Amino acid sequence: MKEDNVTNVSINDRSNRSTGRRVRQIAAPLGALALLVGPFAALSSAQSALPSAKTLIAEMKSAISTQSSVHLVINAVQIAPRASETMKVDANKTVGHQSSVSGNENAQVILTTGGAYFSGNSSGLTAFFSLPADDLALVGTKWVAIKPGAAQYKTFANALTIKNLLSNLTPSAATFKVATTTFHSVHAYVISWTATNSGTTLSESLYLPTTGRKLPLGETAISGSVTDSSQLTNWGEVVHVSAPTNTIAITKLHTS
């Protein structure tokens, strides 16, 4: 198997959010979409009484810069054809763990300072990592091990560490709207904007608490029949990962 067969495993690629491709694309980058958490609430006061998007984003960046870890849950729902996918990530500055489920396909990734490892059932190994059929028997229930320095290790490190995981949270649009809403029972500001990618329009929303540090609560994106929603919790908690023992080196797999 060529090394670049699994080098496209990145989880927060805003550029891949396109209708019809996104849910299936998660099979490679282990990213995902989800149910819209809640409708925008009507403004209860004049727009001028709300903080500006610029101020909120600056406060969010400052709050994130002090954090060493985060727990992320992302869900994806595509209405037609019906499909869904869920991803969970625990990430800190150097290590992380990720699990993804889509129908009967499942996969996991563990990142340690001594190596990266991935596993899954046969359909998950095929869908999420493009593992060739002749490698499925070799891998079986083992974890595929990747040494530090390999291209795939760097890709997993980029995907499963907090700095890169959150790098795409900051919106890049020119025009924003700020309102108030409730996000998972938390009073929140919602910053909304639209973006265009390859001719596809995305409606995106970023949720920040109205009180305390402006650590992001989550984000949603809607594109056609696909809805993407994430929730971020457990800021600063210790992330525990252990290298698996039942492994097979990626270098022992077939080339293609």
C-alpha positions in Angstrom: 0.0 0.0 0.0 1.4 3.4 -0.9 2.0 5.6 2.1 -0.3 8.3 0.7 -3.3 6.0 0.8 -4.0 7.1 4.4 -2.4 10.5 4.4 -5.7 12.2 3.7 -7.0 11.5 7.2 -7.7 15.0 8.5 -10.7 15.8 10.4 -11.6 19.5 10.1 -11.0 20.3 6.5 -13.4 23.2 5.8 -12.6 22.9 2.1 -14.2 19.5 1.8 -17.6 20.6 3.1 -19.7 20.1 0.0 -23.2 18.5 -0.4 -23.1 14.8 -1.1 -19.4 14.5 -0.7 -19.1 15.5 2.9 -20.7 12.5 4.6 -18.8 10.1 2.5 -15.6 12.2 2.7 -15.6 11.5 6.4 -14.6 8.0 5.4 -11.2 9.4 4.6 -10.7 12.4 7.0 -12.8 11.0 9.9 -14.6 14.3 10.0 -18.4 14.6 10.2 -21.6 16.5 10.2 -24.7 16.6 12.4 -28.1 17.8 13.6 -28.7 21.5 14.0 -28.6 22.2 17.7 -31.2 24.9 17.8 -32.8 27.8 15.8 -31.5 31.3 16.1 -33.4 33.1 18.8 -34.9 36.5 18.0 -32.9 39.4 19.3 -34.3 40.5 22.7 -32.5 43.9 22.5 -31.2 46.2 19.8 -28.4 44.8 17.6 -26.1 47.5 18.9 -26.3 46.1 22.4 -24.6 42.9 21.4 -20.8 42.6 21.2 -19.4 42.7 17.6 -18.3 39.5 15.9 -14.8 40.9 15.8 -14.7 41.3 19.6 -16.2 37.8 20.2 -13.7 36.1 17.8 -10.8 37.9 19.4 -12.0 36.8 22.9 -12.4 33.3 21.6 -8.9 33.2 20.2 -7.5 34.4 23.5 -9.5 31.8 25.5 -8.4 29.0 23.2 -4.7 29.9 23.4 -4.7 29.1 27.1 -6.2 25.6 26.7 -4.2 22.3 26.6 -7.0 19.9 25.5 -10.6 19.5 24.4 -13.2 16.9 23.8 -15.0 17.2 20.4 -18.1 15.4 19.1 -19.1 15.9 15.5 -22.2 14.4 13.9 -23.2 14.4 10.3 -26.6 14.0 8.8 -27.4 13.9 5.1 -31.1 13.9 4.3 -31.1 12.5 0.8 -29.9 9.9 0.4 -30.2 9.3 4.2 -26.8 8.9 5.8 -25.2 9.8 9.2 -21.9 9.7 10.8 -20.5 10.4 14.3 -16.9 11.3 15.3 -15.5 11.7 18.8 -12.1 13.2 19.5 -10.0 13.8 22.6 -7.0 15.9 21.8 -4.2 17.7 23.6 -1.0 19.3 22.4 0.9 16.0 21.6 -1.5 13.1 21.8 -5.1 12.2 20.9 -7.8 9.6 20.3 -10.5 9.6 17.7 -13.3 7.2 16.9 -15.7 7.3 14.0 -18.9 5.4 13.2 -20.9 5.4 9.9 -23.5 2.8 9.6 -21.8 -0.6 10.0 -18.4 1.0 9.5 -16.2 2.0 12.4 -12.6 3.1 12.9 -10.3 4.4 15.6 -7.0 6.4 15.6 -4.6 6.7 18.5 -1.8 9.3 18.5 1.1 9.0 20.9 4.5 10.6 20.9 5.9 7.2 20.0 3.6 6.4 17.1 0.2 6.6 15.5 -2.2 3.7 15.2 -5.4 3.0 13.5 -7.9 0.1 13.5 -11.4 -0.7 12.5 -13.7 -3.4 11.3 -13.2 -4.6 7.7 -15.7 -2.2 6.2 -14.3 0.6 8.3 -10.7 -0.1 7.3 -11.8 0.0 3.6 -14.0 3.1 3.9 -12.1 5.3 6.3 -8.5 4.4 5.3 -8.8 3.0 1.7 -7.2 -0.2 2.9 -6.8 -2.6 -0.1 -8.8 -5.9 0.2 -5.6 -8.0 0.3 -4.5 -6.2 3.4 -7.7 -6.8 5.4 -6.7 -10.4 6.3 -3.3 -9.2 7.3 -4.6 -6.5 9.6 -7.6 -8.4 11.0 -8.2 -7.1 14.6 -4.7 -5.6 14.9 -3.8 -1.9 15.0 -1.8 -0.6 12.1 1.3 1.1 13.6 3.0 4.1 12.0 6.3 5.4 13.3 7.0 9.1 14.0 8.5 10.8 10.9 6.3 9.0 8.4 4.0 11.1 6.3 0.9 9.4 7.8 2.1 10.1 11.4 2.4 13.8 10.6 -1.1 13.8 9.1 -2.5 12.1 12.2 -0.6 14.5 14.4 -2.1 17.5 12.5 -5.6 16.0 12.8 -5.5 14.9 16.5 -3.7 17.7 18.3 -5.6 20.6 19.7 -3.9 23.4 17.8 -4.7 22.0 14.4 -8.1 20.6 15.5 -9.3 24.2 16.3 -7.4 26.0 13.5 -10.5 26.2 11.3 -12.9 27.5 13.9 -12.2 31.1 13.1 -14.6 32.3 10.4 -13.1 34.0 7.4 -16.2 35.7 5.9 -16.4 39.4 5.4 -19.9 39.8 6.9 -21.2 38.4 10.1 -24.4 38.5 12.1 -24.5 38.2 15.9 -27.5 37.0 17.8 -28.4 35.2 21.1 -29.6 31.6 21.4 -29.4 28.5 23.6 -26.9 25.9 22.8 -27.3 22.6 24.8 -29.0 24.6 27.6 -26.3 27.2 27.6 -27.1 30.8 26.9 -24.9 31.7 23.9 -23.9 34.2 21.3 -24.2 32.8 17.8 -22.1 34.3 15.0 -23.5 33.4 11.6 -22.1 33.8 8.1 -22.1 32.3 4.7 -19.2 30.9 2.7 -18.8 29.5 -0.8 -16.7 26.5 -1.7 -16.5 25.3 -5.4 -19.9 26.9 -6.1 -21.6 25.5 -3.0 -22.9 27.8 -0.4 -22.4 27.0 3.3 -24.4 28.6 6.1 -22.2 28.5 9.2 -22.7 29.3 12.8 -20.3 29.6 15.8 -21.6 29.4 19.3 -19.9 31.1 22.3 -21.1 31.4 25.9 -22.6 34.8 26.9 -20.8 34.7 30.3 -17.3 33.7 31.3 -14.5 32.8 28.9 -15.4 32.7 25.3 -14.4 29.0 24.8 -16.4 27.8 21.8 -19.4 25.6 22.6 -19.7 24.3 19.0 -20.3 25.1 15.4 -22.8 24.2 12.7 -22.7 24.2 8.9 -25.5 23.6 6.5 -24.9 22.8 2.8 -27.8 21.5 0.7 -29.1 18.3 2.3 -26.1 18.0 4.7 -26.1 19.4 8.2 -22.9 19.6 10.2 -22.7 20.2 13.9 -20.0 20.0 16.5 -19.9 20.3 20.3 -16.7 21.1 22.3 -16.5 20.3 26.0 -14.0 19.2 28.7 -11.6 22.0 28.0 -8.2 21.5 29.8 -8.9 18.0 31.1 -6.2 15.4 31.0 -6.2 13.2 27.8 -5.1 9.7 28.5 -3.9 7.5 25.6 -1.9 4.2 25.6 -0.2 2.6 22.6 -1.9 -0.7 21.7 0.1 -3.9 21.9 -1.6 -6.0 19.1 -0.1 -4.2 16.1 1.2 -4.6 12.6 3.6 -2.2 11.0 2.2 -0.3 8.1 5.4 -1.2 6.2 4.2 -4.8 6.2 1.1 -4.1 4.2 1.0 -4.5 0.4 1.9 -1.7 -2.0 -0.5 -0.8 -4.7 
